[in-house]
Amino acid sequence: MHRRLPAEWEPQDGVLLAWPHADSDWRDNLASVEAVFVQIARHISRFERLLIVAPAIEPVWQQLDRAGVDPGRVSLYRMATNDTWARDFGPITIREGEAPVLLDFGFNAWGLKFAADLDNQITGILARLGAFGRSEARIPGLILEGGSIESDGCGTLLTTSQCLLSPNRNPHLDRQGLEQTLGGVLGASRFLWLENGFLAGDDTDAHIDTLARFCSEDTIAYVRCDAPTDEHFAALTAMETELRGFRTAKGHPYRLVPLPWPEPCSGTDGHRLPATYANFLLINGAVLVPTYNVPQDAEALAILATVFPDRETIGIDCRPLIAQHGSLHCVTMQIPRGVLP
């Protein structure tokens, strides 16, 4: 049976969110990060449904109600969570023929960096509760985060060697073994490996969704550092060279769209935060773009509006999110069409 990993721009049923709470690393700036989640939820609910998990659901309902979110567009499940990074512990949905299959990969908090015992159970609990209707949920037996792979929907995966080949992910598989095993699970026939690129302050070992994103089968948007004195300049320039060398399945160069380099954002202790415009989210009819209250925000919005001219371009201030080293795409996981009951 033909198996493939849909591209993010394909039709969706909804988006999964894990709501921030006080018993997490968000405790010191909970109000500001909840405000970001409310904005994300409000905009997503205009176009599709929301699937939200939270340790306490009544406060979430109250926040959504104040924001004018239609409760009929929201399914809210009470469950314990460690954190909010749904991109990396949420289900990765493939299609076998036309049938959706939700893959519940293991999540070990980016190579055993943080606690993940609760988040690692979320997809399985949701499946048992019927959140995904009759769709099959399957455990592949591999460690994999959704933010570490990009699919063009036609069998090509874009990823980084620093992340996927980390010895704390799947140490029993080398590059060839991972391509064979993961390719079989996801229906991928081609892997494009980036050997360069990173963001200071990133905990993920260079997730691809912070660096370079498929926008269509032949288009890749990527972060470009244009400041020679910046610590990222050499690595991101080398990454750009790699992207120029990649070819589509038909043998053509990709259309490359450089995204602006935001001026440095720093935490309260002065450390660099991983601000990136590549961490956008595609939903039905819109592209949600992280902004950081810096001058480059407007340029990023304008560029992505030209890349996705048939979608509404919506900026969301994600400065509070990067305080914990992630952004907009990191806290969301799309659920493709045909999954939600």
N, C-alpha and C positions, 0 to 999 in steps of 0.2 A: 504494500500500500504506500502511495506517495506521501511523504512526510515533509513538512516545511515549517519554518518559524516566520510568522507574518511580520511584515514591516510595521513600524509604529503608525504610519500614515493610513493604514487600512482601517475600515470601519470598526468601531468599538461599541461595546455595551456600556462600559463605565470605567471608573478608576478607583483603585484601592488606596485608602489612606489609613495610617495608624496615628491616632491623635496624640499630641504631646501631653505629658502629665507631670505632676510635681515629684513623683518618685522616679525621677530619671535625671539625666544630665541637663535637662531644660529647667530645672527648678529655679535657678537664679534669674532667668529671663523668660519665665513661662508666659506672661501676659503678651509680650511682644511676639513670641513665636506662635502663640495661639491666634493672634491677629493675622499672621501670614497664612496659617491654615484656613482660617475663615475666608480669606480672599481666594485662596486656591479652590476651596469647596464652592464658593459662590459662583465663580466663573465656570468651573467644570459643570455644575448643575444646570447651567444655561444650555448646555449642549448634549449632556448625557448623564448617566446615573452615577451615584457615589456609593461605594462600599466602604464603611468606616468601622474600624475596631478601636476600642478604648476601654480602659479599666472601669470607668464610670461613664455611663452614657447620658444621664440627665443633663450634666453641665454642657455636654456637646450639643444636645438638642437645643438648649437655651441659647447658645452662641449662634447656631445656625438659624434659629428663629429670628433673632435680632437682626441678622444679616439678610433676612428675606428669602432664605433658601427654601424651596418647595419641599416639604417633608416627604411627598410622594416620590421624590427623586433620590431618596436616601435610604439605605439599609444600614442600620447601626447595630453592631454586635459587641456585647460586653465580654472582654477577655483581658487577661494580664499581658502586658507587653514590657519589653526592656527599653525600646526606643521607637523611633519613627521612620526608619529608613525602608519603606515598603518596597522600593525598587529592588532591594537586595534580598529580602526574605519572602516577598510575594511570589505568586505562581508565575512561571514562564509558560505561556500558552502556545502550543504548536497546533497544527492541523494535520490530521491523518485523513487523507481524502478531504472531505468537507467537515468532518467531525472535529470539534475542539478537544484537546487533551491538555489538562493542567499539570505541569511538571513541578513537583515539590522537591527541588534540589536542597541539599544540606546548606545551612547558613552558619558559619562559625565566626561571624563578626570580623571579616576581612583578615583571615589568617590568625585567629585566636587572640585578637587585640583587646576585645571587650566581652562582657557577658552577652550571651545570645540564646540562652536556654528557652526563654519564653517566645521570643520572636521566631525561633526555628520551628515552633509548633503551630504558628498561626494559619498557614495554608491548610494543613491537615485538619485543624479544628473547623475552619470555615467549610471545608468540603464535607465533613461529617454533619455539620449543621444544615447542609443543603443550600449554602450560599451560592454555589455554582450550578444549581439545578441538577440535571442528569449528566452533566459533563464528567468524564472520567478524570480522576486525580491519580497521578502515578509518581512513585518515588524512584528516580533514576539511580540513586546511590553515589552521587558525585557532589562535591562542593562547588557551587557556582552562584554568583550574584548577577542579578539582571543588569546592573550598571556596567558589568564587565564585557558585555557583548552588544554589538550592533548588527541588525539583520537588514538586508535589502529586500527580503521577502521572496527572493529567488535563489536561495542556496548559498549566498555569500555572507560570511561573518567577518566583521572588523573587530579587532581586539588588540590587547597589548600583552607582550610576553612577560613584562614585569608582574602583572597581576595573575594571568592564567597559569603561568609556570612557577608561581610562588611555591616553595616547598611546604608551606602550611596550608595549601589548598588540597591538591591531589598528588602527593609525592610519589605515588606508585606509577604515575603516567608521565612520560617525557612528551616533547612536542608532537612527535609522530603518533604516539599512543593517544594523546588527548584529541588530536584532530580526528583520529579514527573513531574513538569512543564517543566523544561529544558530537562529532559530525553525524554519527548514526542516530543518536538520541534526538538531535534537533533537525535532522534532515539537511545538514549543511554539506555542500560539496566543495566549497572553497573557503580558505581562511586567509585573511589579510592581516599579518602581524606587524604591529608597530613596535620597534625596538627602542624608540626614543619618545620623550615627552613625560612631563610630570607637572604637578601643581604643589607648591609648598603649602603645608598645612593639611594636605589630603591624607586620610587614613586608609585609603582603599588600595594602595599600591598601583596607582595610575589607572583607574577605571576609564574606559573608553568614552563614557558619556560625559566626562569632564573635558575631553580633548578633541574628539572628532566624531561627527554624527552623519549617518546616511540621511539625506533629504529626499532622495529618489534613487532609482537604480543606478544612475550615472552621476550623482551629485553628492559631494561630501562637504559639509561645513566644519571648520576647524578653528582652533584658537591660534592666533599668530602673535608672537611677542615682537614688537617693533622697537624695543628699548635695549640697545646693546649693553647697557650697564646692569640690566636686570638679571637676577640669578637664573631666570628661566630661558634666557635668550638662546644659548647654545643648544640646549636640548630641544626646544620648540622649533628652532631653525632646522635642526636635523630631522625632526618629525615632518616638517613641511617638505623636505627633500624626499623623504620616504613616500609621502602621499603622492607626490608628483610622479613617482615611479610605479605606482599601482595602476592596474588596468582592470577594466570591467570584464565581465564574463565574455563579452564580445570582442575583447582585445583593444578597447579604446581607452585613452586617458580619462580620468574622472574630471568632471567640472568641479573645481575646487573653489570654495567660497570662504575667504578668511574673515573671521570675526574679530572685532576690536579687542585690544588688550586693556582691561580696566585698570585704572590707577590702583596702586596697592591698598588693600583693605587689611586692617590689623585688629587683633583681639585686644582686650583690655590690658594684657600683659605685654603687648607689643609684637607678638608673633604673627607671621603672615597668614592670612586666611585665604582659602582656595576659591576666590571669586572667578567665575567663568560663565560666558554666555552660551557655551555649548550645552549647558544643562537645561535646555528648553524641553517642553512637553508638547507633543502633538496629540490633539483630541479631535473629535468630529467637528469640523468647521472652524477650528481655531488653533493657534500656536501660543502657548503660554511661555513667556520669556522672563528669566530671572533678571532683575535689575538690582543695583547696589548703591544707588544714590551717588553716582559718580558721573562725570561729564560724558563718558563713553556710552551710557545707557541709550541715549537717543539714536546713536549710530547703529548700535546692535539691533534695536527694534526696527529701524529702517531697512537694514540689510535682510533680516529674516522676513520682513514683509514682502520683499522682492522675491525671496526664495519660495515663499508659500503664498502666492498672490490670491489664491482662492480661499484663504483662511483669514479670519480676523486675528490680528496680532495684538496680544494683551500683555503688558508688562506687569510683573508682580515684584514688589520690593522684597528681596530675599536676603537683605543684609542680616536680619536676625538668624536665619538658617545657617549661614556660613560660620557663625560663631561656634557651631558644633561640627564644622568641616564638611558640610554637604549643602546642596541647593535644591532647586525646584524638582528636577527630574528624579533626584535621589529619594524624595519623600513620596513619590507616586509610582503606581504600577497600573498600566492600562490593562483592561480586560476586553479581549477582542469580541466582536459581534458573535452572538449565538451561544454565549456562556451563561449569562445571568438569567434566572427564571423570570 
